[in-house]
Amino acid sequence: MSLSTNGLIIRVNNVKEYDRFISVLTETNGVIRAYVHGARSVKNKNAAATALLTYSNLTLERKKDTYVLKEAAAEKVFFGLQNDIFKLTLAQHFCELSDVLAPENTDSKEYLRLILNSISYLENDKRPQKLIKAITELRMLSISGYAPNLVACSGCAKFEDDVMYFDTQNGELLCEECKIADRNIIPINKSVLSAMRHIAFSDFSSLYNFTISESSQEMLADVVERFLLSQVEHKFSVLQFYKNL
Ligand SMILES: [Zn+2]
């Protein structure tokens, strides 16, 4: 069975002398794995289009659980990432995120749109890196079944306060009166709370458009990352590398 789709190359493993095994976040079939014969030989016509972080049109042949690549043409290469280790590493973290969180064998346009937009914002410095990171992580968690409950305090339904508490374990909000001291809770200010609500629930068209001070960005990035790590059992190795840069 043959499949033709667009997708972003999110993982590349070298196999044998000249081959590659790639993971692709596709528009139509979630994350798929595909074998690419001869991709590392200089003359191979599929080499560039199957490189990491390339958005390509792919024609694949299904072989049991995996695919074999027949043909690939690059549609978009993010050249602006190449000379900046911070941007490149963060883009690779987004790849790892979608490798872990995006579904298989189902429509995944929402994931692809999110990651392509985030990488483009990153490439062109449209928003600060830590903000793009928080947006991408929290939005991807929200669409993949880890949406936090941010409507109100889960104890007394208080909508907001100067300081509220986010419980990273249970993904819920608590107020000063309802917080339980021994739980894994992080204090957040009003603007972090409203940013989190926006990222989790806004229309995609306005996802990246909100204002937040630099100090609140710091708090936002921290609480979202801790939420991610407490919800998803996975060793995010690229994230560790990014934090050590
Ligand atoms: Zn309360």
Residues whose N, C-alpha, C, O or C-beta is under 5 A from the ligand:
A	BS01	ZN	C153 G155 C156 A157 K158 C175 C178
